[in-house]
Amino acid sequence: MKDEAPRVYAIQRGRSGWKLSRRDLAAAAAVAGAAAMPGCGPNCRGVNAHAGPVLGLAFAPGGRLLASGDGMTIKLWSLPEGALVKTIAGGGVSLAISPDGRLLVSANLDATVKLWSLPDGALLKSLAAESGKAYSVAIGADGRLAASGSQQGAVQLWSLPDGALLKTLTGQWGYVNSVAISRDGRLLASANGDSTVALWSLPDGTLLKTLKGSFSSVRSVAISPDGRLLASGGPYSGIKLWSLPDGTLLKTMMRGGPHLSISPDGRLLASGDTKDVKLWSLPDGALVKTLSGPISDHARWVSSTAISPDGKLLAAGNEAGAIKLWWLPDGQPLPECLMDVEASTTDARGIQYTRGGASYTQGCGSPVPAGAVCTCNCVPGKLCSCVSHTGGGGGGGSHYWHPN
């Protein structure tokens, strides 16, 4: 009797009941592997959003869109499902989104400040940054003013949405690593490479006070929504809390890092510098919780943080290109991975599919909508499997897809 390849069957539940279908061995193995593997979950090892450090993060209003930048590209993600909507070539070491969610402003190492329309990501205008590379950007609460910091100590004020240069503020030295505008639009803080924080009045741009913020470069500044508290962070001096507008030093937290974000209710401060992210209560500066930071094959320091305007989501990116999301205020991680297959390691596991012109990535074995086109990498080699819910009816049902 001629040898015959083993027969492999799959049992599926459809609307009409259970059914048995035959599969070839390789396809069934691919399906079994995908079903057995856990989703990416909170530990997205090898799963990266960018090929390089995530230097800029910004949420749109409502927290449904996240922009991330690595200095070479900007990526737009749909949340909370983690869809990669678009990749834009053009920089992005610092990002800010207007309060109406229609404009993205990026600071770029090609000595420009760029204005992009949202959600399509079209380039509207490229503005010339003063004195070399642009390192930081912020947008005022009314959406009519943007501030950018440059390589050589200058801060520029721009009107929005036309991008007209209003004023250039000088007098500081070194990279302007971060800028923040108070909610009432009357104060600007800049974190400077000369270890200081500068306070400027707006809209006239008068230098009000210079604070000694660090032993070395100050990397980040954030102003509380009520305008009464300033947080600054440096790599060696921890986090400092200052009262505004007088600039009195209130507290120093040595275990914090230089990448700071304040929640819209002013009650939480997020910081990151090591492999973890810390949550602090404000205004007292007590440590609330330490969150396990973004994971990659070579876990690196956290390089950026952002809190959504509705205060429900926290995002952090690291130097390896990974991005992680948490719910606030409890700090529970979202299961979604923000994954670009091309930026991830070869052994990273995730399903990638396209639907409605957007590319989605989820953990292996995750449900995929019917009609989606799979381009996933759950199974090494040419085989790839997606689990797709047909939905509706009493039994629901599912089917597996694999290429021929």
N, C-alpha and C positions, 0 to 999 in steps of 0.2 A: 504494500500500500504506500502510495506516494506521501512523503511528509507534507504536512499542511501547516501553515503559519497559525499560531494560536489565535483563537477567536476572542475578541474583546467586546464586551457589551456594556452599554451605559443605561442606567435606569433613570428615567426622567418623569416628573409629574407635570402633566398638562391639564388643560381645562376639562378634558374628557376622562382623566384618570391617569394611572401609571402606564408607561410603555417602555419596552425593551428595544434598544437599537444597537446594531453592530458598528463598531468603529475599527479603524486600523490601529495597530498597537502604538505607533508613535503618537498619533493624535490623542488616544486615550491617556497615554502617559503624560502628555502635555497638560491635558485637562486635570488629571489627578494631581500633578505637581502644583498647578495654579490653585486648585481648591484647597490643597493641604497647607500652602504657604500662608502665613498670616498677612494681613494688610500692613502697609508701611507703619501705620500707627504713629505713636510719638517718637519712635526711634528709626528715623529714615536714614539708615546707614548706607552710605554710597550714593544717596539720592541728593542731587544738587539742583538748585535753581539757576545758578550761574557757574561759569567755568572759572571765575576769579572771585575775590572778596566782594561780599555784598556791602557796598559803601553807603548806599542811600535807600531809604524806605519811606513811602508816603501812602496814607489811606485816603480814599475819596470819602465824601460824606456818606453815612450809612454803613460804611465798612464793607461794601460789596465789591470794591475794586482796590487792589493794592498795586502800587508801582514800585519796582526795585531796580537798582542800577549798580553796575560794577565798574563804571568808568569807561567801558567800551560799548555796552548795550543797556537799554532800558527794556524791562519786561512788564507787561500788564497782566495781572492775574484776576480772575473772577472768583469771589469768595462767597460762601465757605467751601465750595466744592473743589477749588484749587485748579481751575481751568487756566491754562496759559493762552491768553487771548491774542497777544501780539508781542513780537520782539522788534525793537526799534534800534537801529544802528545810530549811535550819536552821543554816547557819553553817559552821564548820570552818576557823579560822585556824591551829589546831594540833590534831593528831590523835594518839591512842595506842590500840593494840589490846592487849587482855589476853593473857597467855601461852597461855591455852587457846583463844584465837581466838573467843570467844563474846561479847565486849563491846568496843564502840568508845566511847572518851571523846573529846569534842571541846570545845575552848575557843572561845567565840563572842563576837562584838562586841556582842551584845545583853545583855551582862553575865550570861551563864549558862555553866555547864558541863553538857553534856548527855551522857546515857548512852544508847547505842543497842545493840540486840541484833544479833548477826551469825549467819548471813549475810543475814537478811531485812531488816535496816536499820530495824526498828521502834523508835520512841522509847520508852524505858523511864522516864526521869526527867529533869527539868530542874532543876538546882541553881543557887542564887543565888550569883554570884561577888562577892567583896568589892571594894568601892571601884571600881566601874565595869567596863569591858570586860575580858573574859578573853583573854589573849594566848598562853598556853602551857599545856601539859599533859603529864604523864608518868605511867606506871604502873610500880609496883615489880615485881620479878622473880617474886614470889609471887602477884601478881594481887590482893592484898588491900588495896593502898594506891594512891591516886592523888594527885598534887600538881598544883596549877594556879597560874599566875601572873597577876596582874591589872594593870590600867592604872596603879595608884597605889602600886606597891611591895609589895603584900601577896602572900604565898604561902599557899594553903589546902591542908590535908591532908584527904582524904576516904577513908572506908572503902568497899571494894567487896565485893560488888556492890550493897549497899543505898544507897550514896550519902550516908551520914551524915557531917556535918562534924565532924572530930576536933579540928582546931586551926587557928588563923590566925597566921601568922608575919609580924611587921612589923619595921620598922627600916631598910628600904632605901627608895630614892627612885626614881621613874620607872617606866616600863613594865618588867614582868618578862617579857622576851622569850623566855626559854627556861628549862626546868627539866629536871634529870636526877637519877635515883635510882640509887645504886650497886646492884650485883647482890645484895650481902648485905643490903641494906635499911637500912644504918646511916648513910648519908650522902646529903644532898640538896644539889645545887648549883643556884644560880639566876643567870641572866644578867640584869643590871639596866641600866636607862636612865641610871643615874648613873655609868657607865663602870666598874662593879665586878662581881666575881663573889663571891657570898656562899656560904659553906659552912655547912650546918646539920646537927646531929646528929638522927638519927631513932631512936625515934619521938617523943622529947620536944620536938624543935624548937628546941633551943638554938643560937644563933648562935655558931659556932666561930671563924670567921675571915672577913675581907673582903679580897679580892685586887684589886689595881688591874689590870683586865683590858684597858683600851682607852683611847684618847684621847677617845672619845665613847661612845655606847651599845654595850654588849656584846650581840650578837644571838643567839649560840648557845653552848651548853655540851654536852659529851658526856663520859661517864665510861667508862673501859675496863672490860672484864668482870672483871678481877682487882682492880679498885678502887684501883689504884696510880697511875693517870694521869688527869688532867683536861685536856681540850682546850677552849679558848674562842676565839671568833671575833668580830671587830668589823669594820665597814666600812673603817676607816682604819688599824687596828693589826695586820692579818693574823691569824695563828693563834698562840696561845700554848699551850705544853705545861707543865703544872704537876704536881709530884709530890703524891701524896695519902698520908696525910691532912695533912701539914705545910704544903702550899701553896707550896713552893719553885718559883720559875720556872726551868724547864729549858731552854726553847728558844722562839724566836720565828721563825715562817716568814712573811715579809712578802708572799709571792706568793699566799697563801691567802685564803679568803673567809669570810664569817660564817655560812654554813649547813653544819653539820658532822654527820657520822655516823661511828660507829666500828663495824667489823665484829665479829661475835660471838666471833671468835677473838682479837681485840685486836691484829691485825697490820696492819690497814689503816685509814686515816682518809680519808674522802671530804669534799671541801669544794667549795663553789660560791659565786661572787659575780659574776663577769663572765659572759661567754657560755659559758664552759667549766667543766668539773668536773675537779678534780685529785685524784689518789690519792697518799697519803703512807704510807710505812712507819712503823710504830711499834715500839719507843718512840723511835727515833732521829730521826724527822721528815724523812727524806730523800724528795724528790719521786720517785715511781715512774713516773707517767704522767699526761699531760693528755688528757682526753677531750673531744671536740667536743660541746658542750651541746645542749639541745633547740632545734630549729629552728622558726621560724614566719615569717610574712611580714615581721614586724619583730622580728628576734631581740633579745631583752631579757636582762637579767641573770638568773642562776639565783636562784630565790627559795626553794627547799626541796630537801632531799635525804633519802633513807632507804635503809637496807640491810636486806634481809630477814633474819629471825631465823636462817635456815640459812646465811647468808653467801654465797648464790649470785647474788643479784640486787641491783643498785643502781638506784635511781630518782631522777630529778631533774626538778623543774618550774621553769618560768621565768615572768617577769612578763607574758608574752603569753598564758599559758594552755596552753603545750605541755608534755608529759611525755615523757621519753625513758628507756629501759631499757638496762642493760648487764649482761652476765655478769661475775661476779667469780671469781677475782682477775685475769683477763686483760684485762678492760675491753672485750670485744667487744660491739658494740651488737646488741640484738635487732632483728629486722626488723619486728616488730609496731608499729603506730601506735596509741596510745591516743587515739581520735578520737570526739568528739561532733560530729555533722554540724552541729547548730545553733550550736555554738561556733566552728566552723571558717570560714575565709574562703570566699567564693563560688567561687573557682577551685581549691579543694582537691579532690584526687582520691582517692577511696577507695570500696570496696564496703562497704555496710552491709546486714546481713541479720539476721533474727530466727530464733531456734530455741530451743525450750524456755523461752520467756519472757524470754530474754536477748537483748540487741542486740549484735551483733558487727561490728567494722569492721576491714577489711584493705586492703592495697594493691590497685590495679586489676590484674586478671588473676590474682589469688590464687584458689586452689581454695576452693569453698564446698560444704559438705555437702549431699547430696541431701535434699530436703524443706524446705530453708530458704526463707523468704519474703524476697525482696529489696526493700529500700527504699534503693537505693544512689544515689550521685551521681557515678559515674565519667564519665558523658557529660553535658555541659551540656543543659539543657532537660528534656523529658519522657522522653527515651530513657535507658535504663539497662541495663547488662548485667552478668551474673554468670556466672562459669565454675564449674560444679558437677560434682564427681567422683561418678559413680555407684558406683564401687568394685567390688571382687569380680571373680572370673573371671580369665581370662587376659589380655584386652586392656584391662581397666579401663573406659575410655570417659569421655566428657565431653559435657555439653550446655550450651547458652547460653540464658539467660532474658532476655526483654525484655517490657515492658508493651505491651498492645495500643494 
